[in-house]
Amino acid sequence: MGANIIDGNAIAREVRAELRTRTESLEKCGIKPGLAVIIVGDDPASTIYVRNKVKACSEVGIHSEVHNFPKDAEQDEVQRCIRELNESPLIHGILVQLPLPQHFEANRVMTSIAVEKDVDGFHLCNVGALVTGNTVFSPCTPYGVMIMLNKNHIPIEGKHAVMVGRSNIVGKPMALMLLAKGATVTICSSKTRDLATHTKSADILVVATGIPRMISVGMVKPGATVVDVGINRLPDGKLVGDVDFESVKEKAGFITPVPGGVGPMTITMLLCNTIEAAERAHDVTK
Ligand code: GUN
């Protein structure tokens, strides 16, 4: 029997409908949540991500503004802009699109964002808060994965979760969130020796390596939940994940497709964090 396909588009739609009702409640109190996005340079992928974020904001009733800087901008100039946005009553969330140009120190830029406006959860204080289980804002992609597991009633406590990928944006926070829910967590990377030995013992396997279809059917335990965070464009233009979906879906219990899996959830959770920030700023309970 084939796996249950976890439909990220459907879950994102459902969550966004809930978010819409929260922005409507805020509107009744004269509050419009606001998100500022800072983009440095003209990386084509970043430009598309930012455009999608702006569109999603307008769909759920969030004010958004984009601050563009040329790729040779000075870090000080960007940090000055962040400081102004920190003070702005119209802005509740600030996001600096990554990657930044080589001459930027990303951690310094991130830590110039006010912690209570750091809707990406990348400020070092928010990273520390996540480590100690006092989450302020959860990083959007792993947060989206947790919602997908929850909506599908996939048990986490006591299960073995294997994270393949160790990035600051996905792998590390994902592992911490699974750990916080009581999973026994193994963190691997594409370089891990005998990777299949680890992945084959996973009840929940999350993959974020950026290597197209690296997880083959032989690396997965029958009935496992397989979450594919990868999104890779092949030379023929086809979009694929880090998991060989066609074969793995015959063995897994649950699986996320690419596209239409984790992808739509990332922006949804950014919207959620922005609304949360506005509610907190104005002491509104949801
Ligand atoms: N670049 C790739 N993913 C992300 C993300 O989630 N947030 C930001 N700020 N930049 C990114």
Residues whose N, C-alpha, C, O or C-beta is under 5 A from the ligand:
A	BS01	GUN	V96 Q97 L98 P99 D120
